[in-house]
Amino acid sequence: MKLLVAGIFLILIVETNAQWYNFPIEAVKGAGDMWRAYSDMREANWKDSDKYFHARGNSDAAQRGAGGRWAAEVIREWVQERLGHGAEDSEADQAANRWGRDGNDPNHFRPEGLPNKY
């Protein structure tokens, strides 16, 4: 009986610390961050700004937590698979994606003159 109670107690502690229940919420919000970055990129229509928006979308999503980071990875892989514009451009986009997901400042890729709105 003591072993059963100890096992249940351990499971409760592990599950509480893992916060698995937040993952789907973080993923949905992370997908929203990615969509917002894409929409801003389309609205800005600014030359050489795509890497900035890639980094920003991934950074915003990853800051949500594990679910947001997962959403950013899945969405970018799916988009690159279907809409990639060549290996060289794809690798540059992926570098910007990783930069943002790793918590680095997306402004590293910000083109000069891009309005502060973005």
Order of alpha helices (4+ residues) and beta strands (2+ residues): alpha-alpha-alpha-alpha-alpha
